[in-house]
Amino acid sequence: MFLNQGQPRFYLMRLPRRGLKFSQITRHTRCTQCLGSLHGKEWFIAVAPPADELQVDEIQAFRVPGDRFIKLEMGTWHAGPYFDHEEFIDFYNLELADTNLTDRETINLLQTYNLEFQIVP
């Protein structure tokens, strides 16, 4: 785990159901990120390997069982968490306190590549 570039933050976040479609993907290059759901709720995440330039053909989606905690390596492109079976799910998240303010690179896949992805369970 790499959390030495600032103040680590472990927090809970409540995410509303957004369905299983996505057209944006994000990466953080200064820290690893760990995610998991509370109460055993399964969810999905799409990822692509760390790279300065996103390799769209390498985006893969995964089902994450509710009893698992995942770690994203520094620079891993990711979209999610996604789910469609609950109104909301509470997640725990470990990253740096300012990750979403100072270490967030997002690509709009629809604008850049004319692509939108649908996760099919």
Backbone as CSV, one residue per row, in Angstrom:
resi,resn,N_x,N_y,N_z,CA_x,CA_y,CA_z,C_x,C_y,C_z
1,MET,0.840,-1.173,0.000,0.000,0.000,0.000,0.881,1.231,0.000
2,PHE,0.475,2.226,-0.760,1.204,3.478,-0.837,0.287,4.614,-0.408
3,LEU,0.516,5.080,0.815,-0.262,6.189,1.366,0.666,7.223,1.995
4,ASN,1.922,7.270,1.525,2.927,8.123,2.151,3.060,9.501,1.498
5,GLN,2.189,9.837,0.556,2.258,11.131,-0.128,1.324,12.169,0.503
6,GLY,0.812,11.857,1.680,-0.108,12.778,2.347,-0.780,12.108,3.527
7,GLN,-1.879,12.669,3.966,-2.638,12.170,5.116,-3.577,11.048,4.674
8,PRO,-3.383,9.815,5.171,-4.327,8.739,4.832,-5.710,9.033,5.408
9,ARG,-6.722,8.562,4.705,-8.097,8.751,5.172,-8.869,7.453,4.944
10,PHE,-9.470,6.943,6.018,-10.354,5.780,5.957,-11.745,6.292,6.290
11,TYR,-12.676,6.137,5.363,-13.998,6.707,5.595,-15.086,5.853,4.965
12,LEU,-16.312,6.120,5.377,-17.484,5.457,4.816,-18.146,6.400,3.826
13,MET,-18.631,5.825,2.741,-19.366,6.633,1.762,-20.612,5.871,1.337
14,ARG,-21.710,6.566,1.282,-22.983,5.982,0.844,-23.181,6.374,-0.618
15,LEU,-23.236,5.366,-1.479,-23.416,5.625,-2.902,-24.809,5.193,-3.346
16,PRO,-25.487,6.043,-4.103,-26.799,5.672,-4.633,-26.641,4.753,-5.845
17,ARG,-27.684,4.022,-6.139,-27.691,3.159,-7.322,-27.552,4.037,-8.565
18,ARG,-26.602,3.667,-9.434,-26.386,4.388,-10.693,-26.549,3.463,-11.891
19,GLY,-26.947,2.234,-11.634,-27.041,1.274,-12.724,-25.678,0.695,-13.056
20,LEU,-25.568,0.075,-14.210,-24.337,-0.624,-14.582,-23.695,-0.061,-15.849
21,LYS,-24.082,1.146,-16.251,-23.468,1.806,-17.405,-22.457,2.831,-16.917
22,PHE,-21.375,2.986,-17.699,-20.438,4.057,-17.376,-19.804,4.610,-18.643
23,SER,-19.445,5.884,-18.572,-18.785,6.545,-19.696,-17.630,7.422,-19.220
24,GLN,-17.223,7.239,-17.962,-16.051,7.930,-17.430,-15.187,6.924,-16.698
25,ILE,-13.889,7.176,-16.716,-12.951,6.320,-15.992,-11.886,7.226,-15.383
26,THR,-11.418,6.876,-14.198,-10.553,7.747,-13.397,-9.329,6.985,-12.922
27,ARG,-8.276,7.726,-12.626,-7.111,7.120,-11.969,-6.528,8.100,-10.959
28,HIS,-5.806,7.519,-9.984,-5.080,8.281,-8.968,-3.628,7.805,-9.034
29,THR,-2.679,8.720,-9.197,-1.280,8.324,-9.385,-0.418,8.474,-8.137
30,ARG,-0.950,9.070,-7.067,-0.149,9.297,-5.865,-0.400,8.306,-4.745
31,CYS,-1.404,7.437,-4.891,-1.686,6.494,-3.811,-2.430,5.276,-4.341
32,THR,-2.380,4.216,-3.555,-3.256,3.080,-3.800,-4.620,3.433,-3.215
33,GLN,-5.629,2.684,-3.605,-6.973,2.912,-3.068,-7.574,1.562,-2.730
34,CYS,-8.208,1.472,-1.573,-8.866,0.237,-1.150,-10.353,0.511,-0.975
35,LEU,-11.168,-0.428,-1.467,-12.625,-0.283,-1.422,-13.275,-1.584,-1.003
36,GLY,-14.378,-1.482,-0.297,-15.180,-2.645,0.054,-16.569,-2.193,0.455
37,SER,-17.522,-3.097,0.356,-18.892,-2.744,0.743,-19.186,-3.254,2.148
38,LEU,-20.096,-2.578,2.802,-20.565,-3.026,4.107,-21.763,-3.946,3.912
39,HIS,-22.047,-4.741,4.903,-23.245,-5.572,4.942,-23.278,-6.645,3.861
40,GLY,-22.123,-7.028,3.310,-22.069,-8.145,2.372,-22.723,-7.910,1.029
41,LYS,-22.831,-6.681,0.595,-23.481,-6.363,-0.682,-22.480,-6.482,-1.830
42,GLU,-22.822,-7.275,-2.858,-21.918,-7.392,-4.000,-22.034,-6.161,-4.891
43,TRP,-20.962,-5.905,-5.650,-20.896,-4.733,-6.502,-19.957,-5.020,-7.661
44,PHE,-19.849,-4.068,-8.576,-19.012,-4.221,-9.764,-18.060,-3.045,-9.885
45,ILE,-16.907,-3.325,-10.475,-15.942,-2.274,-10.789,-15.310,-2.616,-12.129
46,ALA,-15.034,-1.591,-12.918,-14.312,-1.765,-14.174,-12.926,-1.168,-13.987
47,VAL,-11.915,-1.851,-14.498,-10.539,-1.395,-14.334,-9.761,-1.580,-15.635
48,ALA,-8.684,-0.818,-15.746,-7.705,-0.978,-16.816,-6.334,-0.773,-16.180
49,PRO,-5.301,-1.406,-16.730,-3.968,-1.320,-16.131,-3.447,0.118,-16.046
50,PRO,-2.601,0.375,-15.048,-1.977,1.695,-14.943,-1.182,2.002,-16.214
51,ALA,-1.396,3.171,-16.754,-0.660,3.620,-17.942,-0.942,5.103,-18.121
52,ASP,0.045,5.833,-18.636,-0.178,7.255,-18.883,-1.305,7.463,-19.882
53,GLU,-1.396,6.570,-20.866,-2.478,6.634,-21.839,-3.373,5.416,-21.649
54,LEU,-4.636,5.659,-21.401,-5.598,4.581,-21.202,-5.646,3.673,-22.425
55,GLN,-5.588,2.364,-22.181,-5.779,1.369,-23.237,-7.228,0.899,-23.142
56,VAL,-8.090,1.491,-23.942,-9.528,1.237,-23.854,-9.847,-0.241,-24.018
57,ASP,-9.120,-0.932,-24.884,-9.397,-2.353,-25.128,-9.010,-3.243,-23.955
58,GLU,-8.383,-2.673,-22.927,-8.009,-3.451,-21.747,-8.951,-3.228,-20.562
59,ILE,-9.997,-2.456,-20.745,-10.968,-2.251,-19.669,-11.723,-3.559,-19.439
60,GLN,-11.746,-3.999,-18.181,-12.465,-5.212,-17.794,-13.298,-4.919,-16.552
61,ALA,-14.466,-5.527,-16.492,-15.336,-5.363,-15.326,-15.299,-6.624,-14.477
62,PHE,-15.417,-6.440,-13.173,-15.374,-7.546,-12.223,-16.516,-7.426,-11.227
63,ARG,-17.060,-8.571,-10.862,-18.029,-8.655,-9.770,-17.214,-8.800,-8.484
64,VAL,-17.510,-7.984,-7.495,-16.800,-8.045,-6.219,-17.778,-8.564,-5.167
65,PRO,-17.521,-9.754,-4.621,-18.392,-10.274,-3.560,-18.399,-9.319,-2.365
66,GLY,-19.497,-9.295,-1.654,-19.662,-8.365,-0.545,-18.738,-8.584,0.631
67,ASP,-18.057,-9.727,0.664,-17.133,-9.989,1.772,-15.679,-9.753,1.373
68,ARG,-15.459,-9.009,0.289,-14.099,-8.752,-0.195,-13.778,-7.269,-0.152
69,PHE,-12.502,-7.002,0.028,-11.945,-5.658,0.050,-10.919,-5.649,-1.071
70,ILE,-10.970,-4.713,-1.999,-10.015,-4.710,-3.106,-9.030,-3.559,-2.959
71,LYS,-7.850,-3.745,-3.553,-6.837,-2.693,-3.580,-6.530,-2.362,-5.031
72,LEU,-6.624,-1.089,-5.371,-6.255,-0.616,-6.695,-4.835,-0.072,-6.622
73,GLU,-3.970,-0.573,-7.484,-2.593,-0.078,-7.526,-2.575,1.386,-7.973
74,MET,-1.492,2.082,-7.686,-1.359,3.468,-8.116,-1.506,3.536,-9.633
75,GLY,-2.316,4.468,-10.087,-2.493,4.678,-11.518,-3.499,3.775,-12.199
76,THR,-4.103,2.835,-11.461,-5.100,1.946,-12.067,-6.314,2.761,-12.500
77,TRP,-6.682,2.635,-13.753,-7.901,3.267,-14.249,-9.081,2.500,-13.679
78,HIS,-10.094,3.201,-13.192,-11.235,2.511,-12.591,-12.531,3.304,-12.754
79,ALA,-13.607,2.556,-12.839,-14.956,3.122,-12.889,-15.810,2.299,-11.941
80,GLY,-16.455,2.943,-11.027,-17.266,2.234,-10.048,-16.967,2.750,-8.659
81,PRO,-17.596,2.167,-7.699,-18.442,0.977,-7.667,-19.799,1.187,-8.358
82,TYR,-20.293,0.078,-8.965,-21.608,0.055,-9.602,-22.416,-1.109,-9.057
83,PHE,-23.714,-0.912,-9.003,-24.640,-1.965,-8.574,-26.022,-1.550,-9.048
84,ASP,-26.922,-2.511,-9.153,-28.281,-2.163,-9.579,-29.361,-2.865,-8.763
85,HIS,-28.975,-3.520,-7.676,-29.920,-4.320,-6.896,-30.316,-3.685,-5.562
86,GLU,-29.765,-2.548,-5.234,-30.071,-1.858,-3.975,-30.274,-0.376,-4.271
87,GLU,-31.032,0.302,-3.421,-31.202,1.752,-3.566,-29.881,2.479,-3.311
88,PHE,-29.109,1.985,-2.339,-27.786,2.523,-2.025,-26.973,1.412,-1.378
89,ILE,-25.663,1.589,-1.392,-24.760,0.694,-0.661,-23.735,1.571,0.038
90,ASP,-23.410,1.218,1.280,-22.356,1.889,2.025,-21.037,1.185,1.732
91,PHE,-20.008,1.979,1.445,-18.679,1.459,1.145,-17.676,2.048,2.117
92,TYR,-16.614,1.299,2.379,-15.485,1.889,3.063,-14.408,2.113,2.032
93,ASN,-13.623,3.173,2.238,-12.649,3.624,1.258,-11.395,4.070,2.002
94,LEU,-10.247,3.613,1.551,-8.962,4.028,2.114,-8.147,4.644,0.994
95,GLU,-7.818,5.908,1.158,-7.021,6.652,0.185,-6.432,7.850,0.922
96,LEU,-5.842,8.788,0.211,-5.359,10.002,0.854,-6.513,10.983,1.039
97,ALA,-6.387,11.837,2.042,-7.464,12.769,2.377,-7.828,13.685,1.211
98,ASP,-6.851,14.026,0.371,-7.123,14.959,-0.732,-7.131,14.284,-2.105
99,THR,-7.244,12.966,-2.133,-7.157,12.240,-3.404,-8.110,12.788,-4.460
100,ASN,-9.362,12.964,-4.114,-10.332,13.396,-5.125,-10.217,14.873,-5.489
101,LEU,-9.406,15.617,-4.754,-9.189,17.030,-5.068,-7.912,17.258,-5.861
102,THR,-6.838,16.543,-5.503,-5.527,16.837,-6.090,-4.927,15.694,-6.900
103,ASP,-5.522,14.532,-6.871,-4.938,13.372,-7.555,-6.034,12.600,-8.290
104,ARG,-6.681,13.261,-9.196,-7.802,12.645,-9.908,-7.716,13.035,-11.379
105,GLU,-7.463,12.049,-12.215,-7.478,12.249,-13.664,-8.640,11.435,-14.219
106,THR,-9.575,12.099,-14.853,-10.772,11.442,-15.372,-10.851,11.634,-16.879
107,ILE,-11.203,10.557,-17.563,-11.426,10.605,-19.010,-12.909,10.373,-19.269
108,ASN,-13.501,11.253,-20.036,-14.874,11.065,-20.485,-14.803,10.182,-21.730
109,LEU,-15.170,8.920,-21.578,-15.056,7.944,-22.665,-15.999,8.263,-23.820
110,LEU,-17.127,8.854,-23.513,-18.100,9.199,-24.552,-17.552,10.319,-25.438
111,GLN,-16.999,11.349,-24.819,-16.446,12.472,-25.583,-15.154,12.103,-26.303
112,THR,-14.282,11.356,-25.619,-12.961,11.067,-26.169,-12.964,9.935,-27.189
113,TYR,-13.721,8.867,-26.911,-13.695,7.672,-27.763,-15.061,7.313,-28.347
114,ASN,-16.078,8.111,-28.030,-17.451,7.798,-28.436,-17.872,6.415,-27.932
115,LEU,-17.518,6.121,-26.664,-17.818,4.826,-26.059,-18.573,4.992,-24.749
116,GLU,-19.505,4.090,-24.533,-20.182,3.943,-23.251,-20.217,2.447,-22.968
117,PHE,-19.913,2.060,-21.744,-19.844,0.647,-21.385,-21.051,0.241,-20.557
118,GLN,-21.480,-0.989,-20.738,-22.560,-1.597,-19.965,-21.994,-2.856,-19.320
119,ILE,-22.016,-2.916,-18.003,-21.582,-4.122,-17.295,-22.737,-5.115,-17.339
120,VAL,-22.450,-6.313,-17.804,-23.466,-7.365,-17.892,-23.106,-8.439,-16.877
121,PRO,-23.905,-8.561,-15.804,-23.585,-9.554,-14.759,-23.601,-10.985,-15.285
